[in-house]
């Protein structure tokens, strides 16, 4: 019996050691999985926090986009060129980054279309307008306007006029593409500016003529025999003049009655 006990003991210890090893491995696996999940949650929360911080232009970076973005400029000569593009909100002018990393303003002559990322623009009334919808070569477009008047007039929040010495620190507002500032310098300054408020305006471009998106201008565009149909359409469709979907419906109506 004693010999039998002695023979069993080593086997029992080995089994215990193997069991402990399995437990240790399981614990390490669980700990690794917990760490992996925690890391994922941290990354996810950081990404959500960053996406929640909507970009706002400021007096040191008065651009429509947070960064200069890959884009394409199309010309009426059937040529195109690619560059890092952005839209300066002082007059909605097209700026690009040159090969020596300076910011220049693009000449408008010959440009028929500009694509920045997934957005498409054309020039209308000497400014870039964003294409929102197309119907029979007629368009719904959007213009983003910056409220520079609040910065330069009266004794408001900023209390400085454009010509005063107090506004000289607004270096990027004086760009105009003329002094060819370096991109690196503006990037260093971009967090030091004051926020610029924006508003969107909507227009139709019909037969190459731009009109404001409102009831009065649409009525003026229509022929007399179509105005009753327009009134019926307006009543049946609750038009929201700042809703892209509503404006698409209005454009379609206009195109049907040209």
Secondary structure as UniProt FT lines:
FT   HELIX           2..52
FT   TURN            59..60
FT   STRAND          69..75
FT   TURN            76..77
FT   STRAND          80..88
FT   TURN            89..92
FT   STRAND          93..97
FT   TURN            99..100
FT   STRAND          102..105
FT   TURN            109..110
FT   STRAND          111..116
FT   TURN            117..118
FT   STRAND          119..124
FT   TURN            125..126
FT   STRAND          127..135
FT   TURN            136..137
FT   STRAND          138..146
FT   HELIX           149..152
FT   TURN            154..155
FT   TURN            162..163
FT   HELIX           165..167
FT   TURN            168..169
FT   HELIX           171..174
FT   TURN            176..178
FT   HELIX           183..189
FT   HELIX           190..192
FT   STRAND          198..206
FT   TURN            207..208
FT   STRAND          209..212
FT   HELIX           215..221
FT   HELIX           224..226
FT   HELIX           227..236
FT   TURN            241..242
FT   HELIX           244..256
//
